[in-house]
Amino acid sequence: MKNVSLVSLGCPKNLVDAEVMLGHLPADRFTIVTNEADADIIIVNTCAFIQDAREESIETILEVADFKQTGRCKLLVVSGCMPQRYQQELAVELPEVDLFMGTADAPRIVELLDRCLTGSGRDHQISLPDYLYDERTPRVTSSPFYSAYVKIADGCANHCSYCVIPSIRGTLRSRSISSVVAEVERLVSEGVREINLIAQDVTAFGAERESGPQLPALLRELVRIDNLDWLRLLYAYPDGVTDELLDLIAGEAKICNYLDLPIQHIDDQVLGAMNRRVDEAGIRSLLERIRSRIPDMTLRTSLIVGFPGETDQQFRKLQAFVEEGHFERLGVFRYSREEGTSAALLPGQVADRVKQARYQRLMKAQARVSFRKNRQLVGRIEPVLIEGYSEETDLLLKGRCVRQAPDVDGQVYITAGQAEVGQIVPLKITDSSEYDLIGEIVEE
């Protein structure tokens, strides 16, 4: 028996990959442990989307490598996006690592570990990024028992000029509707109440097939599953948000009034250089359509500051757009110059100090918007999914309402009332901060 510990970095899509990897380890040979000091094998599942993610991955690898001297670790494995992109360079720079695995190597993990134990692990050539799990794939779910991510597609065909995803993940590959439905049915039968659908672009689900995009058809099947309470859509590209999809969200109680809608910028010249397919007029029109059909929709977006050629005037336009208050949630990335992307060759690369200053200005602007929008919720009664006790004190329960996606949004802190973890209960919002809500459970 070998003890295996896995550290997964990056996005929920990476987490699902890690869970699939662990699922392929037979229980009669491997035991999964959470403490790296107790592990014979440590796996670091890496992210390589931007420079900050790569630096975090390298730091984590070097930290856990110490357990080869101070713990019982005999094998250090690095998997995921970084080896997929930089296998040769990493093999030179990280001699501590015994095995590199790419994004498509999860089904071969036992074979590769056995080769590594016999001394030939580093000779492994990483596979092409063409793997996609299905409902029959073994998977060890690491999320709380009441919530799960389900990856409905992998890869991307959007080819934004700043993005390395197509080279790391390959082109778009969608699961079948029946495969996704079968997995969700199984998860719900095991007690999951919230399903978060993920992909590089969920609105592109099925677009590579002759039938074209099939997200509405998938949702119509999923909402028929008994005991599924919340169905959330993450990473919905603007040009894929159709009136059909909006009407479906508005009409189906199980589909959360929540969309993660990455727009990246608002200036047409910057959007064109990014190779984005929706301009300012299209973004504004979409936001109007969303609010007119679903006034109570919670919107999250992501923006990039410091893209090559972004002028002070273009940034001020972006900041003014943020201050208009279109989004309840907002994340900001500082542009990362990625080798192999067309944006890396553009003139007018922006200095890091300018990127950082613009990042801080946008985050402060959005904090004011978020606080104002949260204050408008005070006095309302919202369904809240109970997640346990607060990290600050075991006197306060915490949870999330429909407006809050796991891992990226705020929380609801509960000052009165009791409920079990995994329950969804009505809660009256009594106070708020920039990102969190405070409330009391309403006795039914």
GIFEN-V436578 format. One record per run of one state. SS is the DSSP state (H for helix, E for strand, - for the rest). FROM is the first residue (numbers start at 1). TO is the last residue. Records with the same first field share a line. If there is no record, write none. Layout:
SS: FROM-TO ; FROM-TO
This chain:
-: 1-1 ; 9-11 ; 24-29 ; 33-35 ; 39-40 ; 47-50 ; 66-66 ; 71-74 ; 94-98 ; 102-105 ; 118-120 ; 124-146 ; 152-152 ; 155-164 ; 170-172 ; 175-176 ; 190-193 ; 199-201 ; 205-214 ; 223-229 ; 234-237 ; 241-242 ; 252-254 ; 261-263 ; 265-267 ; 274-279 ; 294-297 ; 306-311 ; 324-328 ; 335-341 ; 346-351 ; 376-380 ; 390-396 ; 402-411 ; 417-423 ; 433-436 ; 442-444
E: 2-8 ; 30-32 ; 41-46 ; 75-80 ; 99-101 ; 147-151 ; 153-154 ; 173-174 ; 194-198 ; 230-233 ; 255-260 ; 264-264 ; 298-305 ; 329-334 ; 381-389 ; 397-401 ; 412-416 ; 424-432 ; 437-441
H: 12-23 ; 36-38 ; 51-65 ; 67-70 ; 81-93 ; 106-117 ; 121-123 ; 165-169 ; 177-189 ; 202-204 ; 215-222 ; 238-240 ; 243-251 ; 268-273 ; 280-293 ; 312-323 ; 342-345 ; 352-375
